[in-house]
Amino acid sequence: MWKWEAEGEARAVIVIVHGALEHHGRYGWLIEMWRTSGFHVIMGDLPGQGMTTRAHRGHIDAFDDYLVEVKEWLNAAYVFDLPVFLIGHSMGGLVAIRHLQEHRGNIAGVILSSPCLGLVNYPSKALNFLSVVLNSVVPSFRIAPGLSVDMATRNEDVKEVDYNDSLYVTKVSVRWYRELLDAMEQAFEDMGKIQDIPMLLMQGGDDKIVDKRAVKEWFNNAPLSEKRYKEWPNCYHEIFNEPERDEVFEYAKDFVISQLKAIGYIY
């Protein structure tokens, strides 16, 4: 877990949860945007990813391992005694959803970025059945996830860095895959359990990884008193890395500031 303190007096704390295969280092631009806008930022690498133990890269025993980790980040954020906002991208968005379904916390708002609630491409029925068998016999068996940098973003500068990123996970275990599928299913089944806090969900309109139809279905049925859906028409999956990312950030910041005004924290 890492902490970046705001320039000047902080307005709130932003806790960021990254997506599958990646790590906190890919969020340098976003972290700096929040920090220079007056926000503390807390972020870490999820288990089996980034700078966590390499022996278990791409593997988890249970999706709840992620929830346990994020709960620690949130507890660290509460120490600042400021409003706390949770941002989750892709699988990190799914982690945020499952956390809000399983736990209660003092969170002022949540921002979901192309949350992983369905996939554009699933393995064939035969491969899916094989993953079930392998999950019982050799759950740590690793396979290529079938994702590429080109599917994530149109930003050539980001892609150039990603091609040479040694921390990028290139293979995932069958247990990881089965746990991801179960978590997506659980996100829909436990819809009614979600903590009722303001939500902004932003989705890439030309997402090549996450099925935006599943995202819209979940959002439309989420029993929240306040929620906003914003689709960025030409964006691929990583909206905070796309050429339009300055606009995307300003939209997200506007949501956070509006919530701070609503609770009387800033005027």
N, C-alpha and C positions, 0 to 999 in steps of 0.2 A: 504494500500500500504506500502511495506517495501523496504528499500534500503540497499544493501551490497556493501561496497566500496572495490576496488581492493587492493591487496597487491602491494605496490610500485606504480609506475606511471601507470595510466590506459591507455589502448589502445583504448577502445570503451565502449559502454554501451549495455548490453543485457537486453531486456525486455521479460519476459517469461509469456505466457498465458497458464494456466493449463486446463485440460480436464473436462468432465462432472463428477459430483458426488464428485470430490476430492477437494484439496486445496493446498495452497502454501507449507504447512509443509511437503508434500511428496517429495519436490524437494530439500531437504537439500544437498544431495550429488551433484546434478547438479549445484546448486548455488555455492557451495564451489569449484567445479572444475573450473568454470568460474572465480570466484574471485581470486583464487590462480594462475590463468593463466594470470592475468593482466586486468580483465574486471570488471567494475561496474555492478551490477545486480539490476534490479527493478522488483518486482512481487507483486501481491496482490491476494485476493480471489474474484472471480467473484460473482456478486449478487446472493443471495440465496444459497451460498455454503461456506464451511469453517467457518471462524469466522465472517461472515456477519450475519445480524439479523436472529436469529433462527425462528422467527415467519413466515418467508417466505422461509424456507429451501426447496430446490428443485422446486422452483417456480419463474417464471419471467412473467412480463406482455407482454414483447416483446423481441425478440432476439437483437434488437437494444440497449437494456439495457446493454448488454455486450460490444457493440462497444463504447458506451459512457464511460464506465469504462476504457477500454483499451486506449482510447484517452487520458485520464487523466494520465495514466502511461507513455505514450509516451511523453506527455508534460513535465512530471517530468524528463524524460531522456534527453530531449533537453537542460535542464538547465546546464548540465555538459559541453556543447559545445564540444562534441565528436561525432564520428560516432555512429549511433544507429542501432542495429540489433533486429529484432522481431522474437521470437521463439514461435510457437504455437503447442501444443500437442493435438491430437484428436479433441474434440470439440473446444479446444483453437486454433487449426489449422484452423478450419472453421471460427472462430471469426476473425483470422488474415486475411483470404481470403476476408471475407465480409468487413473488415475494408479497405483493399487495393482497394476494388471495390467501396466503398462509400466515401472514404476520400483520400486526398493527403498529404503526409508528407515527411520529410527529413529522409528517412530510407535507410540505406546503403545496406541492404539485409534482406531476410526473410528465416527462416528455418521452415519447416513444418514436424512434426513428426506424422506419421500415421493419417493424417487429416480426420475428420469425413465427408466424402463426399458420404457415402452410408453405410448401415449396413449389416452385415452377416445374421442376423435374424430380420425379421420384424414381428409385430403382425399379426394375421389372419385377413382376410377381415372383419369379424364380429367385432372384437375388434377395428380395425381401424375405422370402421364406428361409433362405440360407442364412440370413442375418439373425433370424430367430433361433435357428439351430446353433449357430456359432456362439450366440450370446449365452446359451446354456452350457456350452462345452468349453470354449476358449474366448471369454468375453473381451480379453485384451488384444485379440487378433485385429490388426490394423489394415485399413483399406484406404484407397484414395477417395476423397469426397466428391470428386467430379466438379470442383469449382475452380475458377481461374480469376486472376486479377482483372482481365478484360471484361469479365461479367459484372464486376463490382462498381467500376467507375469509368467515366470518360476523361478523367483528368490525367493527361499524359505525364505530368510531373510526379503525381502520386504513383502511377503505374511503374515509372522508372525506378523509384525507390523500392517499391514492393517486390519487383523482380529480383532484387538483391538482398532481400530481408531474410536473414538467417533464422530469425525468431518465428517466422511464419510456419504454422503447422501444416504439413503436407499430407499426413495420414491420420485418420481417426479410428478409434476402436469400434467394434460392432456394439459394445456396451454403450459407448457415447451416442451412437446413432439411434439405438433403441430407446435410450433415455430421452433424447431429443424428441422423438416421435411421441412418446408417452406424455412429455411435458406440454407439447402442442395440443394434444387431445385433452389434457387436464385443464388447460387454459380455457377451453370452451365449456367443459363439464362443470367447472367451479366458478362460472361467470358470476353467480349470485353472491359469492364470498368476497369479492374484491372490495378493498377499502374505498370508500367514497371520497376521493380527493380529485381536484381539478386535473384534467388530462388534456395534453396536446399530442395528437398522433399525426406525424408527418410521414408521407409515403412517396417513394419514387414512382413516378407514373410509368416509367419504362424499366421497371425492376426485372432483372434477368434471374434473380435468385429466389426472392420471396414472392409468393402468389398474392397479389394485391386484392384479389377477390375474397380470399380468406381473411385478410386483414380488415377489409370493409365489413364483412359479415360479423366479425368479432366486435368491431367498434360500434356498429349499429345496435348490437344487442347488449353492450356493456351497460349495466344499470348505474350510471354515474350522473350526478346532479349537474355537473358542468364538464363538457367535453368538446373539443374542437378537432376537426379532421382537415388536414391540408395536404393536397396532392401536388407534387412538383412535376408537371407534365413530361418534360424531357429527361428527367434525372434517372440514372441507374440506381442501384441499391444503396450506395453509400452517399446519401444526400449531403452529409457534412464534408465530403471530399469532392463533390462535383464542381464544375466551373461556376455554378450558381451559389456556391456555398456561403458567400457573404450575405446574400438575400436570405438564405435558409437560417443562418445564425441570427440575423436581425429579427426574423419572425419568431424564433425561439426566445430571444431575449425580451421581445415585446410581451410574450406570454408570461414570462417570469415576472417582469416588472408590473404587469397588470394584476398578478396575484398578490404581489407585495403591497400594492395600493389597496387591493380589496380587503386585506387583513389589517390595514392601517399602519403597515410598517414603514412605508415611504409615502410621500405626498407629492 
